[in-house]
Amino acid sequence: MTRQKKIVAVSHCILNQNVVINDWERAEGAFPMASYLLNAGISFLQLPCPEFLELGMNRPPMTYQQYQSINGYRERCRTLLHPIIQQLIAYRENHYHYLGIIGINDSPNCSISGQRGILMEEFFDLCQKNDLNQAFMEIPLWYRDDQQRNMATLVETFIQGDPLYDN
């Protein structure tokens, strides 16, 4: 068996909906599109969930501005991301293909388009400083396990490197 050597970074809740605040989960465990990526031979690099680490399982829904106002929160996000960036650099040095990141639209930390989330602001800044690919896609607001619409097409477009997703 030969490795595909393709990697995608993902927001934590894409593989673990258990960290999502109560009643906001949109999948039973992991988003089903994760299976599609695995079947395509793509590996995951899972980002930490700063919301869960900072405020725990039973945290209330909060906005970007509320997270931004937590003393030292942005710096803790950046610290959490350093090992991820180091791994992406190591993969690049060993000729792996980093496809980009999959975020969560309208998240105070993991949104990429529109009001970028705090974690993603720090992630993209570190990627830029380390000359890492900044291609991305997001799980749309409409997505649910029972309402996947054209998600397979969106994922396929992303893994094929469509420039519409470049930052």
Salt bridges, closest charged atoms under 4 A:
GLU51 OE1 - ARG59 NE 3.65
GLU54 OE1 - ARG76 NE 2.75
GLU121 OE1 - ARG74 NH2 2.56
GLU122 OE2 - ARG74 NH1 2.66
GLU122 OE1 - ARG78 NH1 2.30
ASP125 OD2 - ARG78 NH2 2.77
ASP125 OD2 - LYS129 NZ 3.12
ASP146 OD1 - ARG144 NE 3.89
